């Protein structure tokens, strides 16, 4: 009899997990508060229970007799997955670890206890304008995901204008104001084994224009030198030990400051969003999704030796402003015949109404590019953007 996997959420970013689990022979149950999400249609059973409703999701897991639970690509469901796993004796992280790692203020306190670099945190009610002299700050929800409600601010007036929206995006209604570390943005997507990183992909992360911070792509190999990459791995492993993380997928965002500091910004025990698993497979020839599914169900995971990543990139497509989305359909057809374009997917149809791309909900598609050098990756991404000409009228 096949095992049953409960997947928390069923949007575009959970579809690969659902498809992979079914291909591996697992029975898949999905739940979230959007019945029209595409993952529900391909699951064996689907439910309309919000992924943050821990008691209702636990009751569902008991009824469905699940053997594993997973929260891929979404921070807000990680705590629920931990709650279900802990109550039912399933593989997963502890509830305490999930709480610390998905609450930004608690994570900052963890960084401080670990003696790791940590952004300065500002009292949201502080009125000293000197704090903004030459400095930029980030206002962000304490509990959210997908860069929703995150803004860069450079004055007290900008903070006052944005903080209410950040609080509205937070599950607990709280927001955090912290210094913006000026530097380069990166992500580490990894597999843990016995509390150590057994396999990792360090990316250069592209973001939309300020004041927003949404991810619009990742490129590998990273242009970072070995020292900051090793520094990031060491910091992540230290935090994993402190939170008693043992195995499974791990998603971490970090910044290398202009002063050379490696500052971990977020770290969550889940598969990353923004098609990082697709990039992981293209760069390392490893099916990270399959590994995460097997781990969630307590099945063996074979982890190959670390290797240098092949040059590749994932681009998240979006529009700079709201309107009716358009792109060059003829070039789309031509691009699909290019060997360097591994995948090109649109979430919407020509002429659909879309929002400005300021958080993960507002993407219109994605593309996966492969190449022989990192320089070629960068050139192909530029070519892709110019030829598709995605815009809103």
Secondary structure in CASP SS format (residue, H / E / C, confidence):
PFRMAT SS
TARGET T0000
AUTHOR 0000-0000-0000
METHOD secondary structure of the structure
MODEL  1
X C 1.00
X C 1.00
X C 1.00
X E 1.00
X E 1.00
X E 1.00
X E 1.00
X E 1.00
X C 1.00
X C 1.00
X C 1.00
X H 1.00
X H 1.00
X H 1.00
X H 1.00
X H 1.00
X H 1.00
X H 1.00
X H 1.00
X H 1.00
X H 1.00
X H 1.00
X H 1.00
X C 1.00
X C 1.00
X C 1.00
X E 1.00
X E 1.00
X E 1.00
X E 1.00
X E 1.00
X C 1.00
X C 1.00
X C 1.00
X C 1.00
X C 1.00
X C 1.00
X H 1.00
X H 1.00
X H 1.00
X H 1.00
X H 1.00
X C 1.00
X C 1.00
X E 1.00
X E 1.00
X E 1.00
X C 1.00
X C 1.00
X C 1.00
X C 1.00
X C 1.00
X C 1.00
X H 1.00
X H 1.00
X H 1.00
X H 1.00
X H 1.00
X H 1.00
X H 1.00
X H 1.00
X H 1.00
X H 1.00
X H 1.00
X C 1.00
X C 1.00
X C 1.00
X E 1.00
X E 1.00
X E 1.00
X C 1.00
X C 1.00
X C 1.00
X C 1.00
X H 1.00
X H 1.00
X H 1.00
X H 1.00
X H 1.00
X H 1.00
X H 1.00
X H 1.00
X H 1.00
X H 1.00
X H 1.00
X H 1.00
X H 1.00
X H 1.00
X C 1.00
X C 1.00
X C 1.00
X C 1.00
X C 1.00
X C 1.00
X H 1.00
X H 1.00
X H 1.00
X H 1.00
X H 1.00
X H 1.00
X H 1.00
X C 1.00
X C 1.00
X H 1.00
X H 1.00
X H 1.00
X H 1.00
X H 1.00
X H 1.00
X H 1.00
X H 1.00
X H 1.00
X H 1.00
X C 1.00
X C 1.00
X C 1.00
X C 1.00
X C 1.00
X C 1.00
X C 1.00
X E 1.00
X E 1.00
X C 1.00
X C 1.00
X C 1.00
X C 1.00
X C 1.00
X C 1.00
X H 1.00
X H 1.00
X H 1.00
X H 1.00
X C 1.00
X C 1.00
X C 1.00
X C 1.00
X E 1.00
X E 1.00
X E 1.00
X E 1.00
X E 1.00
X C 1.00
X C 1.00
X C 1.00
X C 1.00
X C 1.00
X C 1.00
X C 1.00
X C 1.00
X C 1.00
X E 1.00
X E 1.00
X E 1.00
X C 1.00
X C 1.00
X H 1.00
X H 1.00
X H 1.00
X H 1.00
X H 1.00
X H 1.00
X H 1.00
X H 1.00
X H 1.00
X H 1.00
X H 1.00
X H 1.00
X H 1.00
X H 1.00
X C 1.00
X C 1.00
X C 1.00
X C 1.00
X C 1.00
X E 1.00
X E 1.00
X E 1.00
X E 1.00
X E 1.00
X C 1.00
X C 1.00
X C 1.00
X E 1.00
X E 1.00
X E 1.00
X E 1.00
X E 1.00
X E 1.00
X E 1.00
X E 1.00
X E 1.00
X E 1.00
X E 1.00
X C 1.00
X C 1.00
X E 1.00
X E 1.00
X E 1.00
X E 1.00
X E 1.00
X E 1.00
X E 1.00
X E 1.00
X E 1.00
X E 1.00
X E 1.00
X E 1.00
X C 1.00
X C 1.00
X C 1.00
X C 1.00
X C 1.00
X C 1.00
X C 1.00
X E 1.00
X E 1.00
X E 1.00
X E 1.00
X E 1.00
X E 1.00
X C 1.00
X C 1.00
X C 1.00
X C 1.00
X C 1.00
X H 1.00
X H 1.00
X H 1.00
X H 1.00
X H 1.00
X H 1.00
X H 1.00
X H 1.00
X H 1.00
X H 1.00
X H 1.00
X H 1.00
X H 1.00
X H 1.00
X H 1.00
X H 1.00
X H 1.00
X C 1.00
X C 1.00
X C 1.00
X C 1.00
X C 1.00
X E 1.00
X E 1.00
X E 1.00
X E 1.00
X E 1.00
X E 1.00
X E 1.00
X E 1.00
X E 1.00
X E 1.00
X C 1.00
X C 1.00
X C 1.00
X C 1.00
X E 1.00
X E 1.00
X E 1.00
X E 1.00
X E 1.00
X E 1.00
X E 1.00
X C 1.00
X C 1.00
X C 1.00
X C 1.00
X C 1.00
X C 1.00
X C 1.00
X H 1.00
X H 1.00
X H 1.00
X H 1.00
X H 1.00
X H 1.00
X H 1.00
X H 1.00
X H 1.00
X C 1.00
X C 1.00
X C 1.00
X H 1.00
X H 1.00
X H 1.00
X H 1.00
X H 1.00
X H 1.00
X H 1.00
X H 1.00
X H 1.00
X C 1.00
X C 1.00
X C 1.00
X C 1.00
X C 1.00
X C 1.00
X C 1.00
X C 1.00
X C 1.00
X C 1.00
X C 1.00
X C 1.00
X C 1.00
X C 1.00
X C 1.00
X E 1.00
X E 1.00
X E 1.00
X E 1.00
X E 1.00
X E 1.00
X C 1.00
X C 1.00
X C 1.00
X C 1.00
X C 1.00
X E 1.00
X E 1.00
X E 1.00
X E 1.00
X C 1.00
X C 1.00
X H 1.00
X H 1.00
X H 1.00
X H 1.00
X H 1.00
X H 1.00
X H 1.00
X C 1.00
X C 1.00
X C 1.00
X C 1.00
X C 1.00
X E 1.00
X E 1.00
X E 1.00
X E 1.00
X E 1.00
X E 1.00
X C 1.00
X C 1.00
X C 1.00
X C 1.00
X C 1.00
X C 1.00
X E 1.00
X E 1.00
X C 1.00
X C 1.00
X C 1.00
X C 1.00
X C 1.00
X H 1.00
X H 1.00
X H 1.00
X C 1.00
X C 1.00
X E 1.00
X E 1.00
X E 1.00
X E 1.00
X E 1.00
X E 1.00
X C 1.00
X C 1.00
X C 1.00
X H 1.00
X H 1.00
X H 1.00
X H 1.00
X H 1.00
X H 1.00
X H 1.00
X H 1.00
X H 1.00
X H 1.00
X H 1.00
X H 1.00
X H 1.00
X H 1.00
X H 1.00
X C 1.00
X C 1.00
X E 1.00
X E 1.00
X C 1.00
END
